[in-house]
């Protein structure tokens, strides 16, 4: 509730719910979006802004962010080596390298051209992270061109295949890197139920802050985080997951490998 009072006359001059004022402010944007974009998505967003019971973004953590969870696993002076993998159009490799350096890894910058000409080989590394950005401008689909440069190159196809089947390696894909790795499913064991990322339902590039909940999964990346929920930044044009069938989605849930899921501001899963 927002209210204006006159100190001199001791009377209320104006009073209205914040949600009502916000809906008035957002009306023009909504009318433009429903004509320009997907009208269903525009309607959903507008109704959410009008909701007086919306609690807003929040965070609840089941773990201590200041705890050094890598300490018991990393011997003093011996750091696992991780390839900070990038390609043309990738732009978040510096932040990724800094994050893994802080976590106790020996972060090495590896461009795809390094692997192609033999300057580097994935066999040198304990882990690999494919970074975010817009490889090849998403011309062949988000991460599609990057993935095809691996799948259609016999040398890289073999190198990545061997890395993925090695039980002693770790792989992480973030943003465009996640989209790329999803397109490598055919050479990654246990991915028969993986979805593909397709154009957002809104038909627009989405850059937002969304709320997610961490599920109980057998993953070193999310160990000890189950039950937490937190706001995260999302920025993509092709972030909608698409399954081949209802059975494939059911299979993914049965595997128990859905690490995180979107929730609304009241904690309801979506």
MOCORFEN-V509131 format. One record per helix or strand. SS is the DSSP state (H for helix, E for strand). FROM is the first residue (numbers start at 1). TO is the last residue. If there is no record, write none. Layout:
BEGIN
ss/from/to
SS/FROM/TO
SS/FROM/TO
END
This chain:
BEGIN
ss/from/to
E/2/6
E/11/16
H/18/36
H/39/50
E/60/60
E/81/86
E/90/90
H/93/102
E/106/111
H/112/117
H/122/124
E/127/130
E/133/133
H/135/138
H/144/151
H/154/165
E/170/173
H/176/182
H/185/187
E/196/198
E/206/214
H/220/222
E/229/236
E/240/242
H/246/255
E/260/263
E/269/269
END
